[in-house]
């Protein structure tokens, strides 16, 4: 509300009277005109008359009315969610049916396990039978192969023995007439080495034999020795084993260590010799 001053409340000076009079006349004229227009000349009761009066004294205007704040629109409440329809409770379990079902399932499980074990046993049995058949077939094949090798070895040894005999016969034939000066034979040549030659050869080989094992009996090991014309040993082969590998190896090592054989009484050395060795002779 505006504050008023004392000058505003004081009456106006007489100098403003004409203006006020004019305004008053205009106001009254308007009042009369309004009354004339608003008067109802009928017999009905006259309506009330409203007149606007103008005061000569200026009035202070009232403060402007402040419009009320708009009322907020209320938020509508949320719609209630539809409640799920409650399902009816399940019927009580049938204990007898459950027991019967469990027994049936257990029986089916045991039967399945039995069939599985039976299948595994059948598979193992078939596998074992197949392996046995394969082993038998392999044994038969090995046996046939061993017999074949044995037969081939026998044939080879027989062939070599025949060759050796032929060589000995040829050597003996070539050595005819080469007997010692005191020989009493009537042939032009001796039929083979002198009687003392075998002893001389064994005497040469004996110092080189190293064998200390105890053996039963006196087994024989026959060795074929090939000799050069100067007596140098160029080869040796075990023709007949004594049955004791250690004795056979000792004889072969002694021959290798000997290297050179002595000449016979006629100064010659047979190209091939068949020597027999027994452990109790050394």
Secondary structure, 3 states (H helix, E strand, C coil): CCCCCHHHHCCCCHHHHHHHHHHHHHHHHHHHHHHHHHCCCCCCCCCCCCCCCCCCCCCCCCCCCCCCCCCCCCCCCCCCCCCCCCCCCCCCCCHHHHHHHHHHHHHHHHHHHHHHHHHHHHHHHHHHHHHHHHHHHHHHHHHHHHHHHHHHHHHHHHHHHHHHHHHHHHHHHHCCCCCCCCCCCCCCCCCCCCCCHHHHHHHHHHCCCCCCCCCCCCCEEEEEEEECCCCEEEEEEEEECCCCHHHHHHHHHHHHHHCECCCCCCCCCCCEEEEEEEHHHC
